[in-house]
């Protein structure tokens, strides 16, 4: 447990340091960089929403099958 916690902390810290380094060394101006990041965030959010909707549909179909099985007994 302690090793997993240490690894998680190290991964988060590494991500923060890497992100800050990327911000400082970015080849874009602040406005261009923010615009680029916003586009990536929007794309990521769209992917998450699509995946969530797909999983919801899958789970609803599975639930319908289970309800039908229960009612047929």
C-alpha positions in Angstrom: 0.0 0.0 0.0 2.8 2.4 0.9 4.6 1.7 -2.4 1.5 2.4 -4.4 0.9 5.6 -2.5 4.5 6.7 -3.1 4.2 5.8 -6.8 1.0 7.7 -7.2 2.4 10.8 -5.4 5.5 10.6 -7.6 3.4 10.3 -10.8 1.3 13.3 -9.9 4.3 15.3 -8.9 6.1 14.3 -12.1 3.0 15.3 -14.1 2.9 18.7 -12.4 6.6 19.4 -13.0 6.3 18.2 -16.6 3.3 20.4 -17.2 5.0 23.5 -15.7 8.1 22.8 -17.8 6.0 22.5 -20.9 4.3 25.8 -20.1 7.6 27.6 -19.7 9.2 26.1 -22.8 6.2 26.3 -25.1 6.9 27.6 -28.6 3.5 29.4 -28.7 2.4 32.7 -27.3 0.2 32.6 -24.3 -3.0 33.1 -26.3 -2.1 30.5 -28.9 -1.2 28.1 -26.2 -4.4 28.6 -24.3 -6.4 28.2 -27.5 -4.5 25.0 -28.3 -5.1 23.6 -24.9 -8.8 24.5 -25.0 -9.2 22.7 -28.3 -7.6 19.6 -26.8 -9.8 19.8 -23.7 -12.9 20.2 -25.8 -11.9 17.2 -27.9 -11.2 15.2 -24.8 -14.6 16.2 -23.2 -16.4 15.2 -26.4 -14.7 11.8 -26.4 -15.6 11.3 -22.7 -19.2 12.2 -23.4 -19.4 9.8 -26.3 -17.8 7.0 -24.4 -20.2 7.6 -21.4 -23.2 7.6 -23.7 -22.1 4.4 -25.4 -21.5 2.7 -22.0 -24.9 4.0 -20.8 -26.7 2.5 -23.8 -24.8 -0.8 -23.3 -25.8 -0.9 -19.6 -29.4 0.0 -20.3 -29.6 -2.8 -22.8 -28.1 -5.2 -20.3 -30.5 -4.1 -17.7 -33.5 -4.7 -20.0 -32.2 -8.3 -20.6 -31.9 -8.8 -16.9 -35.4 -7.5 -16.2 -36.9 -9.7 -19.0 -35.1 -12.7 -17.5 -36.5 -11.9 -14.1 -40.0 -11.4 -15.4 -40.0 -14.6 -17.3 -39.2 -16.7 -14.2 
